[in-house]
Amino acid sequence: KFEIEIDGVRQREDRDRALLAGGTVDPKQLNDLQHELDTLQRRQASLEDSELEAMERREELTADQERELAGLDELQSALADAQRACDDARGELTALIEKSVARRAELVAGIDEALVALYERQRTRAG
């Protein structure tokens, strides 16, 4: 946006300078052209300053974005590590449960069925 405006100001300035260089301008026009050239130079300087500020701000925002993306990558990596640890723990718990169920089945096999049934009723009531 600024470049387009700056180019427009430069074109007007070039046109005015060409008129001045042509030497066919009356004193009033000469004064008006000189005033317009001064105004155009100030406008161009202002636009260039604004463009520079916008470019600096864009660089700052780009650097901020890169830092945030790096932080996001770190968080995603930490999350993946935590998910793997959770999956590993879940696998270990499942293996322990299966082992406990198998061991219980072995123990129950050697006990009178009536006693096991009584135990199960009591366990269900008591929680």
N, C-alpha and C positions, 0 to 999 in steps of 0.2 A: 504494500500500500504506500509506504513512504517513498519507495523508489519511483513509483509512477508520479507522485506529486513532485518529487525532486526533479525528475526529467521534465515535467511540465514547466516548472520554474526556470530551469536552465534554458529551455527552448524560448520562453518569453524573454529571458535575459539576452540570449544570443540575437533575437530579433531586434530588441531595443539597441543593442550595441551596434548592430549593422546599420540601423537608422542613424545613430550618432556618427558612425564612421563615414556614412554617405555624405554628410556635410550639407544636406539640403533641408535642414530643419530650422525653423525660425526660433528666436530666443525663448519664447514661451514654451514651445514644444521641447526645446533643449532642456529647459528647467524641469518640465514635467517628466521627461525621459530620465533625467538624472535622479529625480526623486523616486521614480518607479524602480530604477536599477538598485538604489539603496534599499528600498523596501523588499525587492526580490532577493537581494543578498541576505538580508536579515531573515527572510522567510526560509531561504535555502539552508542557512545555518541552523535555524530552529528545527527544520525537518530532519537535517542530518543528525542533530543532537537526539531528537526523538527516536530516529532509526537506530542510533547507537545504543540508546537506553533499552530499546526493545530487543536488540540483539543480545545485550548483556543479560537481560532478564531471561531470555530464552535459554542462554547458556546455563544460568543458575538453575532454571527449572529442569533442564536436561540432566544436570548433575544431580539434582534432588531425585529425579525419577530413577536414575541409574542406582543411586544409593538405596532407594526404596525397593527397587527390583532385586538388588543383591540381598537385602534383608528378607524379602519374600522368598528368595531361593533358599536362604538359610533356614527359614521357618518351615518350608516345605520339606527340606531334608530332615530336619528334626522331627517333623510329623511322621515322615516315612520310617525313621528309626523307631519312634515310639510305637507305631503300628506293628512293625516287625517284632518288637519286644512283647507287645500285647499278644500277637499271634503265637509267639513262642511259648509264652506263659499259658495261654489257652491250651496249647498242645500238651504241655506238661501236666496241666490239671486234668485234662481228658484222660491221659495215660494213667495218672494216679487214681482217678475214679474207676477206670476199667480194672485196674489192678485190685482195688479195694472190693469191687463187686465180685471179682473172681475169687478173691480170698474168702469173702463172706460165704460164697456158694460152697467152697470147700469145707468151711467150718460148719455150716448148716447141714451139710450132707451127713455129718457124723452125729447129729443130735436127733432125738425122737421128734417126729413130725408134730405131735400134739403139743410138745413144749415150744416148738418153733411157732406154731399157730397162736398159742397163748401169748408168746413174746410179741408177735406182730400186732395182735389186738391191743396190747398194752402200749406198744410204741405208737400206734396210730392215735390212741386216746391222748397220750401224754405229749405227743408231738415230737 
